[in-house]
Amino acid sequence: MSEHANESLFPAITDPQEAPTYADSGLSRAIRARLHEARDEVFARLTLRMYLVMALALAALYAALHFTRLPAWVPMVAYFGLWALLVPSVILMLHNTMHRPFFRSAAWNRWHPYTMSFFFGIPSGYREHHMGMHHMEDNMPEDLSSTMRYRRDSFLHFLVYFGRFFALVIIELPTYLLRKGRKSMARRMITFEIAHEVVLVGAMLLDWRFGLAAFVIPFVTCRFMMMAGNWGQHAFLNTARKNNGIANSVSCINTPYNRRCFNDGYHVGHHLKANRHWTELPGDLIANREQYAREGAIVFAGIDFFLVSVLLWTGQWKILARCYVRLDGVARSDEDVIAMLKDRVHPMRTWPEESVTLAA
């Protein structure tokens, strides 16, 4: 650290560093017996709650539309509100369980994400996209969700980015997977994405109001929010360094989002070690703070990735600068921080080859 470093500029971490624990009971013992790791009981309990809550919510939505005199928009809005409240933690549960062994049963592991996709509109090819492509390519040009070629402070550029994903992922992702020899992933992605869309069409034919609220709106909204989150996660690219988790990612700490979504804000630490348990991510930042600072990592406190994206689109650089964490403890001005952030949002086609030398 610099001799002028000020430890007070690095905030105390308030994000969870331990998994929830539960009283010993028959349910807990039955759950733990089926898990690879006891710390993941929170995910199994969340799954059981979601099966119950969402099955009841779907039934209640259909009943309200057909057997009450309520205006149709009332149950439709209520259902969407419930979905919006629950979906973030479910997506991040799936994110964690795809990177680490979850159930001991291979069949349960296989079907778990697809049942969540049915209830929440999560892309059926989420695992194949994330594991088979995104982490392999690490936001570089072959990554179909790469932010490199776009101007990350432009909402128009984001709309192009989202539009390409939404319209072409069912073609581009299987094509990529087949080109890389991941045939089973390509087959699963196509099969379950088509099955998901058949469900959408079937629900719309059953009752367009029910299908719209329960399946179509979640289908579109979930994809939009996931791409908006990825945009914020990879908005600031440091091409003076070799492309890695520190140079191409952002971390967001001390947010309610982290407490609801299993420390998803620690995206730098996740890209450095994808199978790191979510409870260990804050400790990684604390233990390796000097490395993060030395390599120019960007960490924000008090905001999440979605707000990072919105602040970029609306040009709120001063707020971003105020939330920027001075990892090295040096009190640089907001103006200096803004200049650095603006320098990292420019579009590019390739990562400069000389950056490997510069980083050495």
C-alpha positions as CSV (number, residue, x, y, z in Angstrom):
1,M,0.0,0.0,0.0
2,S,1.1,3.6,-0.5
3,E,2.6,5.4,2.4
4,H,-0.3,7.9,2.0
5,A,-2.9,5.1,2.2
6,N,-5.9,5.8,4.3
7,E,-7.5,2.6,5.7
8,S,-10.8,4.5,6.4
9,L,-11.4,4.8,2.6
10,F,-11.9,1.1,2.4
11,P,-15.4,0.3,3.9
12,A,-16.0,-2.5,6.4
13,I,-17.7,-5.4,4.6
14,T,-21.3,-5.9,5.6
15,D,-22.2,-8.6,3.0
16,P,-22.8,-12.1,4.4
17,Q,-19.8,-14.4,5.0
18,E,-21.6,-17.4,6.4
19,A,-24.5,-19.5,5.0
20,P,-27.8,-19.5,6.9
21,T,-28.1,-22.3,9.5
22,Y,-31.2,-24.1,10.5
23,A,-32.4,-26.0,13.6
24,D,-31.9,-29.7,13.5
25,S,-35.1,-31.3,12.2
26,G,-36.2,-34.2,10.1
27,L,-36.5,-31.8,7.1
28,S,-33.0,-30.5,7.6
29,R,-31.5,-34.0,7.9
30,A,-33.4,-35.2,4.8
31,I,-32.2,-32.2,2.8
32,R,-28.5,-32.4,4.0
33,A,-28.5,-36.2,3.1
34,R,-29.2,-35.3,-0.5
35,L,-26.7,-32.4,-0.8
36,H,-23.0,-32.4,-1.6
37,E,-22.4,-29.6,0.9
38,A,-24.4,-28.7,4.0
39,R,-23.9,-25.0,3.4
40,D,-26.2,-25.3,0.4
41,E,-29.3,-26.2,2.4
42,V,-30.4,-22.6,1.8
43,F,-30.7,-23.4,-1.9
44,A,-32.7,-26.6,-1.3
45,R,-35.1,-24.8,1.0
46,L,-35.5,-22.0,-1.5
47,T,-36.3,-24.5,-4.2
48,L,-39.0,-26.1,-2.1
49,R,-40.5,-22.7,-1.3
50,M,-40.5,-21.7,-4.9
51,Y,-42.3,-24.9,-6.1
52,L,-45.0,-24.3,-3.5
53,V,-45.4,-20.6,-3.9
54,M,-45.2,-20.4,-7.7
55,A,-47.6,-23.4,-8.2
56,L,-50.1,-21.7,-5.9
57,A,-49.5,-18.3,-7.7
58,L,-50.2,-19.8,-11.1
59,A,-53.4,-21.5,-9.9
60,A,-54.5,-18.3,-8.2
61,L,-53.8,-16.2,-11.3
62,Y,-55.8,-18.6,-13.5
63,A,-58.7,-18.7,-11.0
64,A,-58.8,-14.9,-10.5
65,L,-59.0,-14.5,-14.3
66,H,-61.8,-17.1,-14.8
67,F,-63.8,-17.2,-11.6
68,T,-63.8,-13.6,-10.2
69,R,-65.0,-10.3,-11.4
70,L,-61.7,-8.6,-10.8
71,P,-60.4,-6.6,-13.8
72,A,-57.9,-8.8,-15.5
73,W,-55.0,-6.4,-14.9
74,V,-55.3,-6.7,-11.1
75,P,-54.2,-10.4,-10.8
76,M,-51.8,-10.0,-13.7
77,V,-50.0,-7.1,-12.0
78,A,-50.1,-9.0,-8.7
79,Y,-48.5,-12.0,-10.2
80,F,-45.8,-10.0,-11.9
81,G,-45.0,-8.2,-8.6
82,L,-44.6,-11.6,-6.9
83,W,-42.5,-12.9,-9.7
84,A,-40.3,-9.8,-9.7
85,L,-39.8,-10.1,-5.9
86,L,-38.7,-13.8,-6.1
87,V,-36.8,-14.2,-9.4
88,P,-33.4,-12.5,-8.5
89,S,-32.6,-15.0,-5.7
90,V,-33.7,-17.9,-7.9
91,I,-31.5,-16.9,-10.8
92,L,-28.5,-16.5,-8.4
93,M,-29.3,-19.9,-6.8
94,L,-29.0,-21.4,-10.2
95,H,-25.8,-19.5,-10.9
96,N,-24.2,-20.9,-7.8
97,T,-25.5,-24.5,-8.2
98,M,-24.2,-24.7,-11.8
99,H,-20.7,-23.9,-10.7
100,R,-20.5,-26.3,-7.8
101,P,-22.0,-29.8,-7.2
102,F,-25.5,-29.4,-5.6
103,F,-27.6,-32.5,-5.2
104,R,-26.0,-35.9,-5.0
105,S,-28.5,-37.2,-7.6
106,A,-27.4,-36.4,-11.2
107,A,-31.1,-36.5,-12.2
108,W,-32.0,-33.9,-9.7
109,N,-29.2,-31.7,-10.8
110,R,-30.3,-32.1,-14.4
111,W,-33.9,-31.2,-13.9
112,H,-33.7,-28.6,-11.2
113,P,-32.8,-25.6,-13.5
114,Y,-35.4,-26.5,-16.0
115,T,-38.2,-26.5,-13.4
116,M,-37.1,-23.1,-12.3
117,S,-37.1,-22.0,-15.9
118,F,-40.7,-23.1,-16.2
119,F,-41.9,-21.1,-13.2
120,F,-39.7,-18.0,-13.7
121,G,-39.0,-17.6,-17.4
122,I,-35.3,-18.0,-16.9
123,P,-33.6,-18.8,-20.2
124,S,-33.6,-22.6,-20.6
125,G,-30.1,-22.4,-22.0
126,Y,-28.8,-20.4,-19.1
127,R,-26.3,-23.1,-18.0
128,E,-25.1,-23.8,-21.6
129,H,-24.7,-20.0,-22.2
130,H,-22.9,-19.3,-18.9
131,M,-20.8,-22.5,-18.5
132,G,-20.3,-23.5,-22.1
133,M,-19.6,-20.1,-23.5
134,H,-19.3,-17.1,-21.2
135,H,-16.8,-18.4,-18.7
136,M,-14.9,-20.1,-21.6
137,E,-14.5,-16.8,-23.5
138,D,-14.4,-14.4,-20.6
139,N,-16.0,-11.4,-22.3
140,M,-13.7,-11.6,-25.3
141,P,-15.0,-11.3,-28.9
142,E,-16.2,-15.0,-29.2
143,D,-18.3,-14.5,-26.0
144,L,-21.8,-13.9,-27.4
145,S,-22.6,-11.7,-24.4
146,S,-19.3,-9.7,-24.7
147,T,-19.7,-6.0,-24.0
148,M,-16.4,-5.1,-25.8
149,R,-17.8,-3.9,-29.1
150,Y,-20.4,-1.6,-27.5
151,R,-20.1,1.8,-25.9
152,R,-21.1,0.9,-22.4
153,D,-22.5,4.3,-21.4
154,S,-25.0,4.3,-24.3
155,F,-28.5,2.9,-23.8
156,L,-28.9,2.7,-27.6
157,H,-25.9,0.4,-27.7
158,F,-27.4,-1.7,-24.9
159,L,-30.6,-2.0,-26.9
160,V,-28.7,-3.4,-29.9
161,Y,-26.8,-5.7,-27.5
162,F,-30.0,-7.0,-25.9
163,G,-31.8,-7.2,-29.3
164,R,-29.1,-9.4,-30.8
165,F,-29.2,-11.7,-27.7
166,F,-33.0,-11.9,-27.6
167,A,-33.5,-12.6,-31.3
168,L,-30.4,-14.7,-32.2
169,V,-29.3,-16.6,-29.1
170,I,-31.2,-19.7,-30.2
171,I,-29.1,-19.7,-33.4
172,E,-25.8,-18.3,-32.3
173,L,-25.3,-20.2,-29.1
174,P,-25.8,-23.7,-30.6
175,T,-23.7,-22.7,-33.5
176,Y,-20.9,-21.7,-31.1
177,L,-21.2,-24.8,-29.0
178,L,-21.1,-27.1,-32.1
179,R,-18.1,-25.3,-33.4
180,K,-16.3,-25.9,-30.1
181,G,-17.3,-29.6,-30.0
182,R,-19.8,-29.2,-27.2
183,K,-22.6,-31.2,-28.9
184,S,-24.5,-32.3,-25.9
185,M,-24.7,-28.7,-24.7
186,A,-26.0,-27.5,-28.1
187,R,-28.6,-30.3,-28.1
188,R,-29.8,-29.5,-24.6
189,M,-30.0,-25.8,-25.3
190,I,-32.1,-26.2,-28.5
191,T,-34.4,-28.9,-27.0
192,F,-35.3,-27.0,-23.9
193,E,-35.5,-23.6,-25.4
194,I,-38.0,-24.9,-28.0
195,A,-39.9,-26.7,-25.2
196,H,-40.0,-23.5,-23.2
197,E,-41.4,-21.6,-26.2
198,V,-44.0,-24.3,-26.8
199,V,-45.1,-23.7,-23.2
200,L,-45.5,-20.0,-23.9
201,V,-47.6,-20.6,-27.0
202,G,-49.7,-23.2,-25.3
203,A,-50.4,-20.9,-22.3
204,M,-51.4,-18.1,-24.7
205,L,-53.8,-20.4,-26.6
206,L,-55.3,-21.5,-23.3
207,D,-55.9,-17.9,-22.2
208,W,-53.9,-15.0,-23.6
209,R,-54.1,-13.0,-20.3
210,F,-52.8,-16.0,-18.3
211,G,-50.1,-16.8,-20.8
212,L,-49.0,-13.2,-21.0
213,A,-48.7,-12.6,-17.3
214,A,-47.4,-16.1,-16.3
215,F,-45.0,-16.8,-19.1
216,V,-44.5,-14.2,-21.9
217,I,-43.8,-11.1,-19.7
218,P,-41.4,-13.1,-17.4
219,F,-39.7,-14.6,-20.5
220,V,-38.9,-11.2,-21.9
221,T,-38.2,-9.3,-18.7
222,C,-35.9,-12.0,-17.3
223,R,-33.7,-11.9,-20.4
224,F,-33.6,-8.1,-20.4
225,M,-32.6,-8.0,-16.7
226,M,-29.9,-10.7,-17.1
227,M,-28.3,-8.8,-20.0
228,A,-28.6,-5.5,-18.1
229,G,-26.8,-7.1,-15.2
230,N,-24.1,-8.6,-17.4
231,W,-23.6,-5.1,-19.0
232,G,-22.9,-3.6,-15.6
233,Q,-20.7,-6.5,-14.6
234,H,-18.5,-6.0,-17.7
235,A,-18.9,-2.3,-18.3
236,F,-15.3,-1.1,-17.5
237,L,-12.5,-2.8,-19.4
238,N,-8.9,-2.1,-18.5
239,T,-7.0,-2.9,-21.7
240,A,-3.7,-1.9,-20.1
241,R,-3.8,-5.3,-18.5
242,K,-4.1,-8.9,-19.7
243,N,-7.7,-9.8,-20.0
244,N,-8.7,-11.5,-16.8
245,G,-11.3,-11.3,-14.0
246,I,-9.8,-8.1,-12.6
247,A,-9.3,-6.3,-16.0
248,N,-12.8,-7.1,-17.4
249,S,-15.1,-7.3,-14.4
250,V,-16.6,-5.1,-11.7
251,S,-17.5,-5.9,-8.1
252,C,-20.3,-4.3,-6.1
253,I,-20.2,-4.6,-2.3
254,N,-22.3,-3.7,0.7
255,T,-25.7,-3.8,-1.0
256,P,-29.1,-5.3,-0.2
257,Y,-28.7,-7.2,-3.5
258,N,-25.8,-9.2,-2.2
259,R,-27.8,-10.2,0.9
260,R,-30.7,-11.4,-1.3
261,C,-28.6,-12.9,-4.1
262,F,-25.8,-14.8,-2.5
263,N,-23.0,-12.2,-2.9
264,D,-23.5,-12.0,-6.7
265,G,-21.9,-8.5,-6.6
266,Y,-18.4,-10.0,-6.1
267,H,-18.0,-10.6,-9.8
268,V,-14.2,-10.1,-10.0
269,G,-13.7,-12.8,-7.4
270,H,-16.1,-15.0,-9.2
271,H,-14.3,-14.7,-12.5
272,L,-10.9,-15.4,-10.8
273,K,-12.3,-18.6,-9.3
274,A,-15.7,-19.5,-10.7
275,N,-16.4,-22.3,-8.2
276,R,-15.6,-20.3,-5.1
277,H,-18.5,-20.7,-2.6
278,W,-20.6,-17.5,-2.4
279,T,-19.8,-17.1,1.4
280,E,-16.1,-16.9,0.6
281,L,-16.3,-14.1,-1.9
282,P,-16.1,-11.1,0.6
283,G,-13.1,-12.8,2.3
284,D,-11.3,-13.1,-1.1
285,L,-11.6,-9.3,-1.6
286,I,-10.4,-8.6,1.9
287,A,-7.5,-11.0,1.6
288,N,-6.4,-9.9,-1.9
289,R,-7.2,-6.2,-1.7
290,E,-3.6,-5.3,-2.5
291,Q,-3.6,-7.4,-5.7
292,Y,-7.0,-5.9,-6.7
293,A,-5.7,-2.4,-6.1
294,R,-2.4,-3.0,-7.9
295,E,-4.2,-4.3,-11.0
296,G,-6.7,-1.5,-11.1
297,A,-9.9,-3.4,-10.1
298,I,-13.1,-1.4,-10.0
299,V,-15.2,-1.9,-6.9
300,F,-18.3,0.1,-6.0
301,A,-20.0,0.2,-2.6
302,G,-23.7,0.6,-2.1
303,I,-24.9,0.0,-5.6
304,D,-25.5,-3.1,-7.7
305,F,-24.8,-4.0,-11.3
306,F,-28.3,-3.0,-12.5
307,L,-27.8,0.5,-11.0
308,V,-24.3,0.7,-12.5
309,S,-25.9,0.2,-15.9
310,V,-28.6,2.8,-15.3
311,L,-26.1,5.3,-14.0
312,L,-24.0,4.8,-17.1
313,W,-27.0,5.1,-19.5
314,T,-28.1,8.4,-17.8
315,G,-24.6,9.9,-17.5
316,Q,-24.5,9.9,-13.7
317,W,-20.7,9.8,-13.4
318,K,-20.6,11.8,-10.1
319,I,-22.6,9.1,-8.4
320,L,-20.4,6.4,-9.7
321,A,-17.3,8.3,-8.5
322,R,-18.8,8.7,-5.0
323,C,-19.5,4.9,-4.9
324,Y,-16.1,4.0,-6.2
325,V,-14.0,2.3,-3.5
326,R,-10.4,3.5,-3.2
327,L,-8.9,0.1,-2.7
328,D,-5.4,1.4,-2.2
329,G,-6.5,3.9,0.4
330,V,-5.3,6.9,-1.7
331,A,-7.8,9.8,-1.6
332,R,-8.0,10.5,-5.4
333,S,-10.6,13.1,-6.5
334,D,-13.9,12.3,-8.0
335,E,-12.8,14.0,-11.2
336,D,-9.8,11.6,-11.5
337,V,-12.1,8.6,-10.9
338,I,-14.6,9.9,-13.5
339,A,-11.8,10.3,-16.1
340,M,-10.6,6.7,-15.4
341,L,-14.1,5.3,-15.7
342,K,-14.8,7.1,-18.9
343,D,-11.6,5.8,-20.4
344,R,-12.8,2.2,-19.8
345,V,-16.2,2.3,-21.6
346,H,-15.0,2.8,-25.2
347,P,-15.9,0.1,-27.7
348,M,-13.2,-2.1,-29.1
349,R,-13.1,-5.1,-31.5
350,T,-10.1,-6.9,-29.9
351,W,-8.1,-6.8,-26.7
352,P,-4.7,-5.1,-27.4
353,E,-2.0,-7.7,-27.6
354,E,0.5,-5.3,-26.0
355,S,-1.5,-5.3,-22.8
356,V,0.1,-8.6,-21.8
357,T,3.5,-6.9,-22.0
358,L,2.3,-3.8,-20.2
359,A,0.9,-5.9,-17.3
360,A,4.1,-7.8,-16.8
